[in-house]
């Protein structure tokens, strides 16, 4: 497969490995609403924030949407969008690598971009996500009027590169209202909009279903060439319910087809209906209505409309799924996820996270009625936790910092051993869990309640018994991390235990 070369590529493709794992420190006063729902707003550099999320969310994100700087040569207040081409690629590569690690097996990533870097983005995404996992390039009409000040072409669309984590990924098929306009409900049918058409013929030859039907007016209605789709008894039942009926002249059998029964249609790659996916100017109006006292020049310069994100999340997610935006900008992705019943993680650098994103989400939780609120019948609710990036978990030589709490170290050990995220159990025990027939345990920071010097952190027969008690039905081989072991090599072998010493054997996963 062709690869893209640029000046610093060799360093850039290894950049994610060198990013330190940092703690995520909650800022209680900036969170809002019900904080137990798993929604997160993180302030900080998104490269370090993505690395910090790996031990907890690797392979868990159903949909990633990002709207990175477009490298247009313009100077945006909240993003440096005047990067040299190689610098832009250097910025994007490690972030896309970490996003791939966070994406669920059945997940998808959607990246909005324009022509300045769109073709280069496609090439590096082919390499990072796999060319076979390319799904589509969507053209989104982002302007409701042409720019008459340009000398060549008015740029009236952005593109959205869509990739999945596996080749058989499929979007949700929806019933596009513009293609279902023939469905009406003039008689207030409780089953919803409908249209009348001929009964469905049998696709294959069925002699037993080749019978004629007599209408109440006495007319004989001949069967289709292959026969009816249903038996005589089923047709009688459908006539009784009204799904089938005779025409007024009694010469035809008519089937009432309901919109609710129609399978969704494959989505188009051409999003030009601004009533459906809106446009950039409308997005600015949405922000202005949320912050009426803020000057337009102080608002985010390039927001995306809520309708656009609604379309993405309708196609890529279901209620309860986890959505991630690591270039959160004005907070649109998180706001829409909240209104659509999805969980979300939003990452935004600088003061903008505090001055724009958090207040916007607070207004959403309080029930603001802008954007897609009325379409979603949004009445408010939900909540989020606010985090900032803390110090590194590991020192420069890869060893743990001495003041790291047990759950933090446990999550990193689990991720380093298994490559999957660790979910903190309640109550905490030294047994972290088992995967693929192997168990993992950690003796650290007095997890067993032994506060004596090194007491609860040493593998002894007593601490081993405590680990075994927490293992439940698991009886397989066990890796134990601790300060030291008092058990002999023969005992460790007999007990199927591999002992690893903290801090020396604890390594950050690259």
Secondary structure in CASP SS format (residue, H / E / C, confidence):
PFRMAT SS
TARGET T0000
AUTHOR 0000-0000-0000
METHOD secondary structure of the structure
MODEL  1
X C 1.00
X C 1.00
X C 1.00
X C 1.00
X C 1.00
X C 1.00
X C 1.00
X C 1.00
X H 1.00
X H 1.00
X H 1.00
X H 1.00
X C 1.00
X C 1.00
X H 1.00
X H 1.00
X H 1.00
X H 1.00
X C 1.00
X C 1.00
X C 1.00
X E 1.00
X E 1.00
X E 1.00
X E 1.00
X E 1.00
X C 1.00
X H 1.00
X H 1.00
X H 1.00
X C 1.00
X E 1.00
X E 1.00
X C 1.00
X H 1.00
X H 1.00
X H 1.00
X C 1.00
X C 1.00
X E 1.00
X E 1.00
X E 1.00
X E 1.00
X C 1.00
X C 1.00
X H 1.00
X H 1.00
X H 1.00
X H 1.00
X H 1.00
X H 1.00
X H 1.00
X H 1.00
X H 1.00
X H 1.00
X H 1.00
X H 1.00
X C 1.00
X C 1.00
X C 1.00
X E 1.00
X E 1.00
X E 1.00
X E 1.00
X E 1.00
X E 1.00
X C 1.00
X C 1.00
X C 1.00
X C 1.00
X C 1.00
X C 1.00
X C 1.00
X C 1.00
X C 1.00
X C 1.00
X C 1.00
X C 1.00
X C 1.00
X C 1.00
X C 1.00
X C 1.00
X C 1.00
X C 1.00
X H 1.00
X H 1.00
X H 1.00
X H 1.00
X H 1.00
X H 1.00
X H 1.00
X H 1.00
X H 1.00
X H 1.00
X H 1.00
X H 1.00
X H 1.00
X H 1.00
X H 1.00
X H 1.00
X H 1.00
X H 1.00
X E 1.00
X E 1.00
X E 1.00
X E 1.00
X E 1.00
X E 1.00
X E 1.00
X E 1.00
X E 1.00
X E 1.00
X E 1.00
X C 1.00
X C 1.00
X C 1.00
X C 1.00
X H 1.00
X H 1.00
X H 1.00
X H 1.00
X H 1.00
X H 1.00
X H 1.00
X H 1.00
X H 1.00
X H 1.00
X H 1.00
X H 1.00
X C 1.00
X H 1.00
X H 1.00
X H 1.00
X E 1.00
X E 1.00
X E 1.00
X E 1.00
X E 1.00
X E 1.00
X E 1.00
X E 1.00
X C 1.00
X C 1.00
X C 1.00
X C 1.00
X C 1.00
X C 1.00
X C 1.00
X C 1.00
X C 1.00
X C 1.00
X C 1.00
X C 1.00
X C 1.00
X C 1.00
X C 1.00
X E 1.00
X E 1.00
X E 1.00
X E 1.00
X E 1.00
X E 1.00
X E 1.00
X E 1.00
X C 1.00
X C 1.00
X C 1.00
X C 1.00
X C 1.00
X C 1.00
X C 1.00
X C 1.00
X C 1.00
X E 1.00
X C 1.00
X C 1.00
X H 1.00
X H 1.00
X H 1.00
X C 1.00
X C 1.00
X C 1.00
X C 1.00
X E 1.00
X C 1.00
X C 1.00
X C 1.00
X C 1.00
X C 1.00
X C 1.00
X C 1.00
X C 1.00
X C 1.00
X E 1.00
X E 1.00
X E 1.00
X E 1.00
X E 1.00
X C 1.00
X C 1.00
X E 1.00
X C 1.00
X C 1.00
X C 1.00
X C 1.00
X C 1.00
X H 1.00
X H 1.00
X H 1.00
X C 1.00
X C 1.00
X C 1.00
X E 1.00
X E 1.00
X C 1.00
X C 1.00
X C 1.00
X C 1.00
X C 1.00
X E 1.00
X E 1.00
X C 1.00
X C 1.00
X C 1.00
X C 1.00
X C 1.00
X C 1.00
X E 1.00
X C 1.00
X C 1.00
X C 1.00
X H 1.00
X H 1.00
X H 1.00
X H 1.00
X H 1.00
X H 1.00
X H 1.00
X H 1.00
X H 1.00
X H 1.00
X C 1.00
X C 1.00
X E 1.00
X E 1.00
X E 1.00
X C 1.00
X C 1.00
X C 1.00
X C 1.00
X C 1.00
X C 1.00
X E 1.00
X E 1.00
X E 1.00
X E 1.00
X E 1.00
X E 1.00
X H 1.00
X H 1.00
X H 1.00
X C 1.00
X C 1.00
X C 1.00
X E 1.00
X C 1.00
X C 1.00
X C 1.00
X C 1.00
X E 1.00
X E 1.00
X C 1.00
X C 1.00
X H 1.00
X H 1.00
X H 1.00
X H 1.00
X C 1.00
X C 1.00
X H 1.00
X H 1.00
X H 1.00
X H 1.00
X H 1.00
X H 1.00
X H 1.00
X H 1.00
X H 1.00
X H 1.00
X H 1.00
X C 1.00
X C 1.00
X C 1.00
X C 1.00
X C 1.00
X H 1.00
X H 1.00
X H 1.00
X C 1.00
X C 1.00
X C 1.00
X C 1.00
X C 1.00
X C 1.00
X C 1.00
X H 1.00
X H 1.00
X H 1.00
X H 1.00
X H 1.00
X H 1.00
X H 1.00
X H 1.00
X H 1.00
X H 1.00
X H 1.00
X C 1.00
X C 1.00
X C 1.00
X C 1.00
X C 1.00
X E 1.00
X E 1.00
X E 1.00
X E 1.00
X C 1.00
X C 1.00
X C 1.00
X C 1.00
X C 1.00
X C 1.00
X H 1.00
X H 1.00
X H 1.00
X H 1.00
X H 1.00
X H 1.00
X H 1.00
X H 1.00
X C 1.00
X C 1.00
X C 1.00
X E 1.00
X E 1.00
X E 1.00
X E 1.00
X E 1.00
X E 1.00
X C 1.00
X C 1.00
X C 1.00
X H 1.00
X H 1.00
X H 1.00
X H 1.00
X H 1.00
X H 1.00
X H 1.00
X H 1.00
X H 1.00
X H 1.00
X H 1.00
X H 1.00
X H 1.00
X H 1.00
X C 1.00
X C 1.00
X C 1.00
X C 1.00
X C 1.00
X C 1.00
X C 1.00
X C 1.00
X C 1.00
X C 1.00
X C 1.00
X C 1.00
X C 1.00
X C 1.00
X C 1.00
X C 1.00
X C 1.00
X E 1.00
X E 1.00
X E 1.00
X E 1.00
X E 1.00
X E 1.00
X E 1.00
X E 1.00
X E 1.00
X E 1.00
X C 1.00
X E 1.00
X C 1.00
X C 1.00
X C 1.00
X C 1.00
X C 1.00
X E 1.00
X C 1.00
X C 1.00
X C 1.00
X C 1.00
X C 1.00
X H 1.00
X H 1.00
X H 1.00
X H 1.00
X H 1.00
X H 1.00
X H 1.00
X H 1.00
X H 1.00
X H 1.00
X H 1.00
X H 1.00
X H 1.00
X C 1.00
X C 1.00
X C 1.00
X C 1.00
X C 1.00
X C 1.00
X C 1.00
X C 1.00
X C 1.00
X C 1.00
X C 1.00
X C 1.00
X E 1.00
X E 1.00
X E 1.00
X E 1.00
X E 1.00
X C 1.00
X C 1.00
X E 1.00
X E 1.00
X E 1.00
X E 1.00
X E 1.00
X C 1.00
X C 1.00
X C 1.00
X C 1.00
X C 1.00
X C 1.00
X C 1.00
X C 1.00
X C 1.00
X C 1.00
X C 1.00
X C 1.00
X C 1.00
X C 1.00
X C 1.00
X E 1.00
X E 1.00
X C 1.00
X H 1.00
X H 1.00
X H 1.00
X H 1.00
X H 1.00
X H 1.00
X H 1.00
X H 1.00
X H 1.00
X H 1.00
X C 1.00
X C 1.00
X C 1.00
X C 1.00
X C 1.00
X C 1.00
X E 1.00
X E 1.00
X E 1.00
X E 1.00
X E 1.00
X E 1.00
X C 1.00
X E 1.00
X E 1.00
X C 1.00
X C 1.00
X C 1.00
X H 1.00
X H 1.00
X H 1.00
X H 1.00
X H 1.00
X H 1.00
X C 1.00
X C 1.00
X E 1.00
X E 1.00
X E 1.00
X E 1.00
X E 1.00
X C 1.00
X C 1.00
X C 1.00
X C 1.00
X C 1.00
X C 1.00
X C 1.00
X C 1.00
X C 1.00
END
